[in-house]
Every structure is written in C-alpha cells, then in structure tokens.
Amino acid sequence: MSATDTTDTPPSRQARIVLIITVVASALLVIDITIVSVALPSIQADLGGSLAALQWIIIGYTVTFGAFQQAAGSLSDRLGRRSMFMSGIALFTLSSLACGMAGDALTLDIARCVQGLGAALVLANAMPMIAQVYEGQQRNMAIAVWGTTLGACGAVAPVIGGLLVDLAEWRYLFLINVPIGVVALVLCRTRLPADAGRSSLAGIDWTGAALLVLTLGLVNFALTRGEDQGWGAPATLVQLGVALVLFLAFLALERRVAAPTLDLSLFRVPTFVAATLIAFFSRFGTVGSSVYYILYFQSSRGISPLGTGLLMMAIFAPQLGMGLVAGKLQAKYSPSHIIGAGFGVLALGGLLMAWAFDPGITVWAALPGLLLWGVGGGLAGSPSMSLAVNVVPKERAGMASGAINSLFMFGAGLGAALFGVVFRSRISDETAGEAALGAGDRAAVVSAAAQGDISRALTHAPEGAADQVRRTLESAIAAGASTVMLCAAVVAVVTAGVALTLVRKKDLLTGAPEAQKVGARAEGDPA
C-alpha cells in the first residue's frame, strides 16, 4: 500500500511544534531512568533507609514505566492523545516535586513509582502524536530526530546527574523537572491540536489493560530483582509463573472483547511481527550487553567512570549521526535492507569487541568495535522504530507504539539478566583453577566480581595472594565480557535475518521508499 508522497512538502508549523514538545517531554523521562543512579550514595546518606529501600528508587520507576506502556498506548487511541500526554506530563511533574521534597526513603520510593506511571503515559503517546501530524518520509525523519535525541539524552544523563550532585544536591535531580514540566504543560495546552471526539468509557477493555499491567509489572520486577533473589529461587519462579498465568488469561480475553487492549490480528501482518521481534531483540542485544562491556572497562581495565563515559562516546556519537542518516535513507531504500545492514554492522562490531576484550592488549584495540557498534545501532534504530506505526492506521498508532515500547523494556531486562548468567558463569570457569582460593572463598569472589566489585572480591582472598587473585579476576571479567559480546553478535545476526525475511514494503501504509510509489506493485512483489 502507498501513501501520498509528502517528501518535498515542508512540515507544517504545527507538526514542528508537536515534534519539539514530544522530544522535550520524552527526553525528561529518559534522562530520569539513569540520572538517579549516580546519586544513590548521597540519597542514602541524607534519608537513610535499607538497601532494599534504596534499590526501589530505581526499581519502582522501571517497573511502573514498563508495566503501563501498552495500556497507556491503547487507551490513548480511545481517550485522545493530547489529554493522555498532558496527564502524563502533569503526573510526572507533580511526582518529581514529591521526590525532591521527600523526607524519607519510603516517600521517595512511592513518588518514583508514580513518576514511572507518568513517564509511561508520556512515552506511549509520543510516537503516535508524531505519526498523527506527519506522513510518509517526513514521518520517518521526525521519528529519527525523536529517537536519536532520546539516545543522546540517555548517554549524557549520568554526566548531568554527577554534575548536579557535585554542584548542588541530589534533590535537584528531581526538582529540575518541575519548571520544565510546567512549561511543557503550557505549550501542550496552547499549541497541541485538540483531540477528536472520545470513545465511550464503557467500551474500553479495562480488564485486559489491568491484566497486562500486572503481567508486565511482575515480569519487569522479576527481571530486575532476579539476580539478588536468585534466578532459581522460589520467589523469582513464583513471580514469573504468576505473570505467565496472567498473560495467558490476557490472551484469552483479547480474543473475545470487541475493542481489545492489544488487537491480536495485528500479528497476522508479517511486518508488524517483524517490528515487535526487532524491538525485543535489538534491546536484548544492545542494552542487555552494555552493562558488561562497561564493567570490562571499569573493573578489568581500571578506567574511571568519567573515562568510561568518554570512551562510550565512540558508540554514541556515530549512533546519533547514523540515526539521522538512516532516516534519510528510508526515502530510497527498503527498511528491511537498512535494518538488516545495521544489525550486520552491529554483529561485526560485537565480534571485534569480543576479540579486543583482553587485558593483555591495549584498551584502544576496542575502539573499532565500539565505533561499528554505534554505526550499526544508529543505522538500524530509526527505521526499526518507524515500522510499527507505519503498518497501522493513525487511529491505532497508540496500540502499536505501546507494544513496541513494552518489548523495548522487556528485551533490555531479559537481555541483561541472561547475559548476566553468561558473564557470571564465565568468571566462575576462569577462576576455577585459582589455587589461592578455597571453595567457599571462590563463591564469594565470583559473586563480587560478577558485579564488578573487585575490591570486595579481594577481601575474600588469602593474605599475600591479593595481587595474584586480582590479575585472575581482571582476566576473568574480560573473558566474561568477551563471551557476552559474542552472544550479542549472534543476536544481531538473528535480528538482521528477521528484518530481511519478514519486513515487506507492501505492508507499509506510509513511509515506503519512493521507488514504491512509481507505479503500482503486484500484491506478491518481494521487499
């Protein structure tokens, strides 16, 4: 299917305003995912509280943010994007104020959970709002600008957090959101187009939305807490088991209701299936592995957090540039080819990083792999995000966006968890021959090293053997990170295969390359 070509027509002023507002609002919540991590020691020193309460500052936001994505996106199709988007900004702003004024850890944890809900309402509506005012190649470019900006914000968030903590105090990490949120609300109120007529509340699939929220919430919680609880522990297995039962109940319900939260018939469209699989596997491989190559640089090579952050610019700089390039390439080339090429470059970068992760060679040997990792991620990222909303009508963009955002979160969490098992297992294998460690000491050392804490690991080493154990652990962490990157390269190859076999231009309602619009294509033409 094709759409009217709008490539040569400049976007309207209203469309540009919508893009600016969605970028600014989305950037706030993406920054808040990681910005707080650098301030946890300062927060604990000020508010006290247990380790579990401290962890919930991160977990609470992540769980609610991931759990409400699909429900928020689907509800916006019925209740109106502008009202849902503004509700999210208002909730995020008020909860940020509550976080900044919190007098104890429990209050901060609760406010963070509410903040995650507000963030879900914003992000689930951002891409559908862009899709509402842009068509064709302009939509591809707008989504590319939105996506690359969010990537940049995620990259600089820890640096911003560190500066705010050093120059002021941790409360400003949250309070800085308040004036920005107020300005965003005013702009939304005065500049965003009004919603069309709302559907009746009586026809909304409230039960399905609740089942999916509970399912995603439990899955995200289990993935976040799995390492501490133990992946085979009864608590983790019960959480995942209950989530599975709830998900099966959700699927059974969605087949019967007239207006489902997630229309399962979308999965009959190969390109939509591809969009969901690419969303899952892309975050599984890229975000899931990032924890472990950062641990390699910091724990195996002894590079400071600031130095590691600067080294990561070798990924982020080309990723941002190639994201915009990929947006332009969609005017002429099939998204399947662009995405496939991007993941192919990612796979090559992963293989080079796996080879370079060796304490015996210079750390700069990792630079070519890092650059290719960034190039591939940028090339694949923009068209991947556009796919889902380009195969559904505008009226269902919220549902499609919610599905993709939910799978982004799920893929990142599961990737980090499974790669963590691989990482820990390789460290255990590499330290098995260390004669200086007894069986009891080895278990404690492996546990600490798998978290990148060599200093704590060395407290379990016998006197006089600390240097020898340190060298063993540095090599073991490097071997673990290398194995993780080999696995990530395999995931990238699989994802490229998904794009090349399932993505079809004829499924695109808009945003197809210009070649698609020259004459009619036969229904069975290949991508």
N, C-alpha and C positions, 0 to 999 in steps of 0.2 A: 504494500500500500504506500502511497506517496502523499505528500502534503504540498501545499503551495510554497514555492521557494521564496524565502524571505531573506536570503543571504545578503543581497545587495541593498536591502532597505534598512536604514539605521534604526535601532531600537527606539521606542518612544521614550519620552522623558519619564513617564510613569513607570515603564519597565525598568529603567535605570535606577529609579528611586527604590523600587521593590528589591532589586539586586543589592543595593547598598545596605538597606535595612536588614535583609536576611543575612548578609555577610557579617555585619557588625554584631547582630544578636547571636548568631551561631558561633562567632569567634569567642564571645564571652564564655559560653558554656564549655567549649572545647578546651579553652585555657584552664578552666576550673577542674578539669579531670586530673591534670597533673601538677598544677601550680602549688597545690596544698602539700604535696609530699615533702618538699624541702623544708616546710615549717613545722613538721610533726614534733621534733625535739623542743622547739620553742613553745608550742601549744601545751605539751605535757608539763613543761617547767612552770607554765602560768596557771593552767587549770588542774593539773594533777590527773588523777584517774588511772585506771588499769591499762595494761597493754591492749586488752580486748576493746576497751572504750576508744583507745587511740586508733586502732585499726578500723573501727567503724566510721571514722571521719572519711576514710577512703571508700570502704566497702558500702556504706549506706548510700552514697551518691551513685556509685557504679551500679548497684543492684536496682535501684528505682529508675535510674536513667535507662538501663537496658530493658527493664520489665515493661515499661509503658510505651515503648516506641510504636509497636504495631497497633495497639488500641488507640493511641493518640492520632496516628495517621489515618486510620479507618474512620474514626469519629469526625475528623475534620472534613471528610468527604460529605458528611451528613449535616454537621453543625456549622460549617463555614470556617475557612482557613484563617481569615483575619481575626475573628473572635478567639479561636483556639490559640493562635500565635500570640496575640496580646495577653491572653490569660497566662500563657507560659512565661512571658517576659515579666508580668506582674508578680507571679508566684516566685520566679527566680530572684527578682529584685528584693521582695519582702523577706524571703528566706536568707538571702545574702546579708541583709541588715540584721536578722536574728543571729546568724553565725557570728558576725562581727561584734555583737553585744553579748554573746553567750557568757554566762558566769560560771558554768561547769561543763564537764565533758559530755554529760547526758544531753543537755540542751543543745550543744553543738552537734551531736550525732543526729538528733531528731531534725534539726534545721537542715542538715546536709541531706537527709533522706527527702525532705520536701523540696530542696533545691534540685535534686536529681529528677523529681517529677516535673518541675517547671522546665528543666532543660529538655526533657523528653518531648514536652508539648511544643517547644520551640523547634528542635531539630526535625521532628517528624513532619512539620509543616513548611520548613524552609525550601526544600527541593520542590514540593508541589506548588508553592507560591511562585517560584521561578518558572515552573512549567506552565502556570496559568497565564503568564504575560509574555512568554517567549515561544517562538515556533522554530522548527527546522534547525538549521545550522546555528542560528543565534542562540537557541536553547542550549545546544552543545557547548558553545563558548561561554555562556553565562554559568552553566554548571561547572565548567572547567575553572573559571575565575573563583567561584564559590569554593570548590573543593581544594584548589591549590592554596587559597588564603587560609583555610582551616588547617591545612598541613603545616603552613608556616607558623601559625599560632601555636599548634601543638609542639612544634620544635622549640620555640622560644619561651614557652610557658615556665619551665624550670628556672631559666635565667631571670625572668621577670619576678618570679617568686623569691629567688635568692636576693635580688636587689631590694625588694620591698621589706623582707625580713631584716636585712642588714641595715637599711637606711631608716626604717620606721619600726613596725612590729607586725606580728602575724595577723592581727585583726584587719589590717588594711588589705590583705589578700581578698577579703570578702567585701569590705566597705567600699572599695574602689568600684565594685559592680553597681552600687546604688545610683550614683548620678548618671552613669552610662545607661542603666536600665530606665531611668526616668526619661532621659532624652529619647531613647528608643521608643518608649510608650507614646510620647508626644508625637513623634514622627509617624508612628503607626496610625494614631488617631486621626492625624490631619492629612497624611499623604497616601496611605494604602487604599486601594479600591475597596468599596463596601462589598460584603458578602452577598451572594444571591440568596433567594428565599431558602430558609432552613427546612429540613425534613422534620416530620413529626417525631418527637422523642419516643413515642410509643412503638415505633417500628425499629428502633435501634437494638442491636444484638448485645444487650448488656451482659447476659450470662456468658456468651462467648468471649467478650472482652475481659471479663473477670477471670475466666479460666485461663486465658492466655497470659494475663498479667501474673497470675500466681505461678504458672508454668515457667515463664521466663525469669521471674524473680527467684524461684527455687534453683533453677539451673545456674543463673549468674552467681547466686550465693554459694552453691556447692563448688563451682569452679574457682571462686575467689578464696574460699576457706579450705579447699581440698588438701593443699599441701600441709597446712597446720593441723587439720583434723586427721589426715591420713587418707589416701585415696581408697584404701580398702576398709576404712573404719566404718562401723555401723552407722554413725551419723551421716557420713557422706553418701553411703549406699541408700539410706532411707530417703534423704533429700532427692537424690536422682530418681529413685523408684517412684516416689510420690509425684515428681514432675512428669515422669513418663505416663503415669495413670491419668493425670490431669490433661496432658496433651492428647492422649487417645480419646478422652471424653470431649475435648475441644473439637477434634476432627470429626467425631460422630455427630456433634451438634451442628457444625458448619454445613454438613451435607443436607440438613433438614430445614434450616431457617431461610426465610425469604431474602433477608438482607444481611449476609454474614459479615463478620469482622474481617475474615480473610476468605475471599472467593476462591475455592479450590479449583475452579475451572480455569483459572489463570495458568495453572501448571500444565494445561494441555498445549500451551504456546511454547515451543522449544526455546525461543529467545528469552522468555521470562524465566524459564527454568535455568537457562544459562546465566542470567543476571543474578539469580539467587545463589547458584553454586559458585560463581566468580566472587560474589560478595563474601561468602563464607571462607573459601579457600584463600582469597587474597589476604584477608586479615589474619587467618590462621598462620600463613607462611611469613608475612612481613611483621606484623605487630607481635605475633607469638614468639618469633625468634629474636626480636630486638632486645629483650631482657638479657639474653645470654651472650650476645656479642658485646653488649655494654659491660657485662660482668667480666668478659675476657680482657677488655682494655683496662678496666679499673683494678681488677683483682689479680690477673695474671701478669699484666704489664706495668702495674703500679701508676697508671695515669690518673691524675686528679679528676674529680667530677667536671671542673671547668674545662680541663684539657680534653676530656672525653666529649663534652658538649661541642667544643670547637671542631673536633675530629668528625663529629656527626654531620657537620655542615657539608662534608663530602657527599653525604647522602641527600640532605635536604635541599641544597642549592640546585643540583641538576633535577631533582624531583619536581621542584616548583617550576623551573623553566620548561621542562618537558611536559608538564601538565598542560600548560598553555599551548605548546606546540601540538600536543595530541588533540586539543580542542579544534585547532585549525585543520589538522589532517582529516578530521571527520567529514569535511566538506567534499573530499575527493576519494577517500578510501573506506572500504567496509570496516565497521567497528570490529568485526571478528579478526581481521588481519592486524589491525592496530593493537588490539588487546593481546592477540597471540604473540606478536612481535615483542610487546612489552614484557610479557611473562617469560619469553625466551631469553631476553636480555637479563631479567631478574635471575633466572636459573644460572646463567653464566657468571653473574656477579656472586651468587651464592657459592658456586664451585671455587671461584678464585679466593673468596674469603675463607672457605674451609681449608684451602691449601696454605694460606698465609697465616692462619692462627697457630703459630708455633713460636714459643719463647726463644728458640734458637736462631731466629732470623729477625731482621729489623721490623719494627712495627709498621713502617711505611710500606711494607710489602702488601698490606691490606688495602692500601689506597685505591688501586684499580678496581678491586671488588666492590668497595664502598661506592665508588662513582657509578659503576654499572648497576648496582642495586638501586641507586637513586634514579638513574636514567630509566630503567625498566619500570620502576614503581610509578614514575610520573607519566610515562607513555601509556601504561595500562589503566591508570587510575581514572582519568577524566571520562573516557568512553565507557568504562565499567559502570560509573555512577549514572550516566545518562540512560543506559539500556532500559532499566525497569520502567521509568516514566515515559520512555519513548514508545513502548509497546502497549500502553493502556490509554484510554481516553482521559482527558484532563480531569473529568469528574471522579476518576478512580486513582489519581496520582498519589493521594494520601495513603491509600491502602498499599500501593506498590512501594512507596518510599518507606513506609513503616516496616514492611517485610525486609527490605534491604538493610535498613539501619539495625533491625533486630539481629540479622545474621552477621553484620559487621561486629557487633558486640559479642555474640556467641562464638564466632570464629576466633576472635582475638583471645577470648578467655580460654577456650578449649586448646588453642594452639600453645599458649603459654603453659597450660597445665601439662599437656602431653610432651612438649619439648622439655619441660622441667623434669619429667620422668627419665627421658633420654639423657639429659645433662647429668642428673644425679647418678644414673646407672653407669655412665662412662667414667665419672670421677671415682666411683666405687671400684670399678675394674682397674683403673690406673693406680690406685693406692693399695690394691690387694697385696702387692709384693713388697710393700714398705715394711722392712724388718723392724724399724724403730717403733712401730705402732702395734699394740696388742689389739685383740678383737674388740674389746669394749671401747678402747680409745678410738679405734678406726671408725666405728659407727658415729661417734660424736664429731670426729674430724670431718667425715664426709658430709654430715648434716650441715655443719657450719660452712664448709667450703662451697656446697651447692647453693648457699645463699650469698656467696661472695665475701664472706667474713673470714678472711684468713687469720686475722688477729685472734679471733675467738677460737678458731680451729687450733692454733698453736698452743693455747692454754692446756690442751689435752695431750700435747707431745711431751715425751720424757725430757728431763734436763739434759742439755748437751746435744740434743738431736733436732733442735728447732730449725736450724738452717737447712738441714737435710730434708726435713718434712716440708718446709716452705717451698723448696725447689720442686719437690714431688707434687705439691698441691698446685703450684703455678702451671706445671706441665699438665696436670690432670684437668684443670679448668680450661686450659687451651684445647685439650683433646675433646672435652665435652662440648665446647662452643663450636669446634670444627665439625663434630658429628651433627650438631643441631643444624648448622648451615647446609650440610649435605642433604639432610632431610628436607629443609626448606626449599632447596633447589629442586628436589623431586616434586614437592607440592606445586612449585611454579610450573614445571613441565606439565603436570596433570591439569592445572588451570588453563594453560595455553591450549591443551587438547580440547577442553570443554568449550572454549571460545571458538575454536576453528571448526568444531563439529556441530554445535548447537545454535550458534548465533546466525540468524537469517535476516537479510535485508528486507525481505517481503513481509516480515512481522512488524517492522517499524512503521508506526502511524505518522511519525515525524522524525526529522533529524537524519534521514538517509542521505548518503553521499549524492552529489549532483549527478553522477552517472546513472543513478536510479531514476532520475526524473526526465531523462532523454528517451522518450518513447515509452510504451507500455511493456512490461516484462511478463513473460509467461508465468503462471502460478507456480510451476515447478522449477523455475530457474534457480541455480545454486547461488549461495552467498559469495 
